[in-house]
Amino acid sequence: MIDIQYTTQCTDIKNQTYIIQLMRDDEAQVWIAVSDEIPMVLEHESLDILKQRVELATPELLELNGLPGNGFVLDFQITDIKTLAPHG
């Protein structure tokens, strides 16, 4: 089994960077996006759709938490790939 983790940096117009981690939960068969800084927890079966959800939710969540929610850039990068032994 391969575990791939993406880290997304959300940089706003004031050059503040927020980290969003995307990881695969093989047991639940979903991708999860998590950020303690924004805060955010999203999930979806499709990585591509999850990325779209992150792009749509980020400005709203930033604004709801009193942070600048416009003029940001998301940069999805693979940051960690691990080969895991199967459970059991």
N, C-alpha and C positions, 0 to 999 in steps of 0.2 A: 504494500500500500504506500502511496506517496502523499505526503502532507505538504501542500503549497500554501504559503502565507503571503499575502500582499500587504504592503503598508502604503497608505495614501497620505500624502501631505496636502493639507488644505491651507493655502497661503492667502491671506486677505490683503486688502489694499494698504494696510499699515505694516505689511510684511510679518504679521503674526502667523505662526505655523501651528496647525492642529494635526495630530496624528490620528488616522483611522486605520484600524487593522481589519483585514478581511481574511478569514480562515475557514477551512472546510471542516464540518462536523460529519464524519462518515457514518456514524451511528444514526443520526437523525436525517442524514442525506440532504443537508442544506449548507449553504455558505452563510457565514455570519459576519456582519460589519459591526465593530465595536470601537467606541472612542470615549474615554473618560473625560476628555477636555471639552467636548462639545455640549453635552453628553449624547451618545447615540448607541442604540442596539437595534440592528435590522437583520432580517434573514430572508433568504429565498433559495429555491432549488437551483436556479441558474445564476452563475457568476456574472454574466453579462447584464441580466435584469437587476441583480443586486447593485452593480456599479451604477446603473441608471437611477435606482432608488436613492443611493447615496448622493448622487449629484442633485437630485430633486429635493431631498430632505435637508441637506447641509445648510443652505441659506436660511431656511425657516427655523431650524434648530438653533443656529447661531443667534438669530434675532430674538427668539424666545428666551435665550439665556443672557441677553444684554450684550451680545458681542456683534461686531459689524458683520452683516450678512450679505453684503454685496461686494462685487469686485474680487471674488476669490478664484483661485486656480486649484484644480484637483490634479494630482499627478500619481497615477496608479503604477506601482513598481513591485515586481516580485522581490521579496526581501529574504525569504527563507524557504528552502525545499528540503524536506527530510524524507527518508525512506523508513517507514515504520513496520515493525513486525506485526503480523495479524494477531488479533486477540484470540486467546484460548489456546 
